[in-house]
Amino acid sequence: MEPEFNGDNQSTETTTMRRRLRPKSEVSSVVESDLIASAMYPLTDEERRNWPGWVELESDPTINNACATVALLNIVMNVSEIDLGETLRAFKAETRNLKPPYRGKKLGSNEFIRTIHNSFARRLDILNADLVLFRDMENWGKAKKYRKKRVVKRKKDDENEPGFHFIAYVPINGEVWKLDGLRRQPDNLGSYQQEDWMAVAVPHINEQMFKYQQDGVQFNLLSLCRSPLRCCPEKLAESLHAIRMLKNVLEAVQPNWQQFTEVHDATIVTGADETFGISQDLIDTCMPPQELTERIENSKSDATAAINLYQELVRDQLALQRYYWDELALIGQEDEQANRRKQDYTSLIYNTIKALSEKGMLKEIVDEVNEDGSGRK
């Protein structure tokens, strides 16, 4: 299987730079005499959708800005179990037979993906991104004008590889692939055994990190995982089946078994439960792992072992319930933080500083801060 590879996002950004040469409408619809104040004005949702560029996300502002999104897409497009949703499924089908660079161009023109990528953008981010592309195009034009005709040696990929960049490592059909949006093709890192694909990926990740160690570059190692709100209900459904099976065993070997238990099982899940996202369809499809089924079967000859196993299963399920609630609360907090990050306070900060300056108070505040800083030293 050839991995889905959303190619080199340099081609995406080059397309954007060329577009800058043609007349286009202003990014901002706000017309003010004070250009700085205009730049501080918060973006509207319409402006964010209509802007054709990609803001910088956790990377060097001077390089292509879609690498984080490209890395995520390179992962999800190669995991068959993921429900991509209608829009991403259509994008995958449309680009399946294209070469990586052309996939990159399709990505650059996809409004749905670009709008999500830019959802945290401020007006200044967009203006800075436009300025970087404009300067890159200017420099390219100057270099082309004075460039002598000569054979240009192509640099090796390793020499062109930037330090501030996202790269995806994905297990696909028994092989580990390195999917780098700045390279022309994916790299096959080798095969793996018994689901231990990280044993193949880790040496290459370490090599990548050691390469920039002397420069003091720090790295983020992120893992794309299933949501706990999807995994936990499945585990609870498996637990439900296991407890049912074990209860039947206990009724047969020790009719008064409940007198010997030390756990409180009044709150365990016994059927479909919307509170934990457990539907009847989920219960019908999720069964206990074979190892647990064998333990339940072996407990038929030992009532004490069966009671101990029952208590263990009840404790495990109650722990799963707590874990579900904790994750639900954590996701709520993260969503709230994300919504706060989308609020652009640049205009408020600018107007506050401007008002302080007009009142003649700004210099006094700056001097006080500098004095406090000197005192602490």
N, C-alpha and C positions, 0 to 999 in steps of 0.2 A: 504493500500500500504506500503510495506516494503521499506524504503529509501535505495537508492544506497549508500553504505558506503565503501570507499577505506581504508581498515583496517590498522591496526596498522603498522605504518612505522618502528617500531622497527624490525619487521621481514624483512623488506626490507634491513635495514642497517646490520642486522646480516648476511644475505646472502653475502653482500659485504665484511664483515670482514673475513668470511671463505674463500672467493676468494683470499684474500691477502696471504694465506698460500701456495698457488700454485705459481710456477714460472710464471712470466708475463713479458711482454715487458715493458721497461721504459716508464714513462709518457712522458718524453721529448725526442725528437729525436735529440736535440742539444747536441753535445758532446764537452765539454770544460773542460780544466784543472781547471778553476776557478768555483767551484760548486756554489758559491754565484751568480756569473754573469749568470750562466746557469739558476738558479732559477728565476732571474729577467727577463729572456727573454720572450717576449709576447707569449701567446698561439696562435696556429694556429686553424682554424676552424676544421680541421681534428682531431687534438688532443682533442679538446673540445667534438667532437662527440664520439670519441673512448673511452674516460675515462668513466669507469663504475660507478663512484660514484656520489654523490650529494653534491654540495658546500653548506655551511651554508648561509641561507637567513633570516636575521632579527631574529635570535634566538641564544640561548646559543651555542657556538661552540662545546661544549662537548656532546650535545644531538643530536638526529637524525635530519638531515638537510633538509628533504623534507616536513616538516610540513606545510609551507606556500603553497606549491603546492598541497598538499593533501587537505588542507582546501578549496582551490579554486575549486578543482575537486569535492569535496563533495557537493559544492553548485551547480555548473553547471550541474552535472549529475542528479540533482533532479528538475530541472526547465524544464518542457516539452516544453515551448515556445522557448527555446534557440536553434539556429541552431549551432550544435556542429562542423560541418564540417566533412568531410569524415573520417579523421584519428581518431578523438575522438569518432565518432559514432561507428567505428569498435572496438575501445577499450571498449566502454560501452557494446556492444553486446557480446564481447568475455568474459567479466568478470561478466556479469549480474548474472549468477547462481553460482558464486564462493563465498565462505565464505570470510569475510573481510580480514583475514591475507593473503589469497592467492591472493586477489586483490592487496594487498600491494606488494607482490612479482612480480606480473605482472607489476605493476607500476614501480618497480625498474628496470625492464628489458626493459622498453619501451623507445627506443632511441629518438623518436620524442619529448616526454614530457621532458625527461631528458636533451636533448640538449637545449630546451627553458629555462628550469630551470637554466642551467649552462651558459646561454648566457652572463652574466655579470662577469663570473669567470675570475680571474687572475691566472697565474701559481702558485703563492704563495698560493692562496686559495686551489688549488688542492693538493699541497704538504702538507699544514696544515691538510686538511681533511684526506689524507692518513696517516699522522703521528698520528692523533687522533685515527683512526681506528686501527692502528698498536699497539698503547699503550693500547687501550681497550682490544685487543685480548691478549696481553702479560699479562695484569693484570688478565684477565679471566683465562688464563692458569695457572698462579701462584696460584690463589685462588683455582682452581680445584685440583691442585696437593696436597695442604696441607689441603683441606677441609675434615673434619671428616664426616663420614656417620651419618646423622641425619635427622629428619623430619624438613623440612623448611616450616615455616608458610608463607602463601602467604599474602603479604601486601594488604591492601585495595587500591582501585583505587585512592582514594583521597590522600593517603600517597605517591603514586608513581607519582602523577601529578606534572610536572615541572612548574615553573612560566613563563619561556620564551618559549612561545608556541602559535600556532595559532589554534583556535577552531571555527568551523562554526555553525551558528544558522540558520536553514532553515524552512520556512513554507511549509508543504506538506499535501495536502488534509485535511485542517482544523486543523492540529496538528503541533506543533512546535517541531522540533528535534534538539538535540545537537549532532553534529558530530565531534568527537574528534579522530584524527588519532592514539592516544596512548591508546585508550580504545578498548576493544574487540568488543563492540556492541554500536550502537547509543542509545541515551537516549531520551525517549519521555517526553517532559516537560509539555504537556497538550494541550488542544484544545483552539481555539480562535474564536472570533465572529466578523463578519462584517469586515473582512480583517485587523483587528487590531492585527496582530500577535506579534508586538513589545511589547504589554502590557504583554504578556507571557514571552518573551525573556529577557526584561530589568531586572527584579528582579534577574534572574540567572546570567546575565552579571555583575550586581552590586555585587553580592555575590562573583563572581570570582575575581573582582577587590579589594574588601575589604579584601579578604583572604591574600593578599600580601601587604596591605597598610603600615603596620609597617616596612616592609623591604625597603620602598622607591621605589618600582617597579612602573614604568610608563607603561601605556597601550596605544595601538593604537586600535581604534574602526573604522573598515573599512566597507563600504557598497558596495556590488557588484550591480551595476545598469546598466540599458540599456544605450547605447551610445546616447548622445544628437543628434548625427548626424543621428540616426535612429528615435528618438522620434520627433524631430523638423519637418522633412518633413511630418510626419503623421498629426501633429497639423496644419501645413500650408495647407494640403489638406482638413482638416475639415473646416478651416477658409475659404478656397476658396468656398466650397459648401454653407456655411452659408451666405457669402456675395452675392453669386448668388441668393439664395432664397430671401434674404432681398431686393435686387434690384428689383426683380419681384413684391414684395409687394409694394415698393415705387412707381414703375411705375403705379400701379393700384390706389393707394390712393392719390398720389401727383405727377402728371406728370412732373412738373418742380422742383422736389425735390433737384436736384443738386445745385440750386441757394442758398439753405439754409445750405449747408454743410460747415464746417470749416476745413476739413482735405484734404490733398493732396493724392489722391489715384492713381496717375499715375504709381507708382512703385509697386503696390500690385500684387501678383501672381494671375493670372486669369485662368491658365491652366498648362499643363505639363511643367516643367522647370528643365532642367538638372543642372542649377546653384545651386538649393537647393535640388537636388536629388529627385525631384517629377516626377514620371512616370504616365502614364495614368492608369496603373493597380492600382497604389496606390490611385489615385483619385477615381477610381471605388469602392475601398474597404473601404475607410475612409469617414465616414459620421459624421456630427455634433452630439454632445451628445443630448439626448432627452430634457434636460433642456433648452438648447439654441434653439432647434427647437420650443419648446413651446413659448418661448419669441418672436420669429419671428412671430409665428402664432397669438399671442395676439396683436402684433403691427399693425395688419391690420385695427383696428378700431381707431388708433391714429397716425396720420402722424408725429407729433412731436416726439412721442416715437420711431417711426420707424427710423427717421433721427438720433436721439441720439444714437440708437442702432447701426446704420450703422457706425457712427463716432467711436463708441467704438470698433467695430469689425476691422475697418481699423487700428486704433492705435494698437490694439492687434497684428494684423498680421505684421505690421511694426516692432514692438518690437520683434516678433518671428524671423523676418529676421535678425535683429541686433544680437540677441542671437545666431543664427546659425553661423554668421560670427565670432563672438567672440569665440565660441567653436571651430570652425575650426582653428582659429589662435592659440588658447591655445593648441590644440592637436598637431599642428605642432611644437610648442615650446617644448612640452613634448617629442615628438619623437626625436627632436634635442638633448635634454638633455640626453635621453636614449642612443642615438648613441655616445655621448661624454663619457658617463659612461663606454661604452664598450671599449673605447681606454685605453690601459694599458700603463701608463707613468712610471711604476716602474723602467724599464730599464734606461730611461732617467734620472730619479732622482738619481738612483744608480751611473750611470756613471758620472753625474755632481759632486756628493759628492766625488766620488773616485778621480776625476781630481783635485778638490780643495784640497783634502788631500795630493795628490802627489806633488802639488805645495807649500805645507806648509801653505795654506791659511785657511784651515778649522778651526783650533784651534783659530785663530784670530777672525773669524766670530762668533764662538760659544761664545768666551769671550765677544765680543761686545753685543751679544744678551743677555747674562746673566747680563751684567752691565746695559743695558737698562731696563731689567726686575726688577733689584734691585732698580734702580732709580725711577721707577714708584711706587714701593711699598712705 
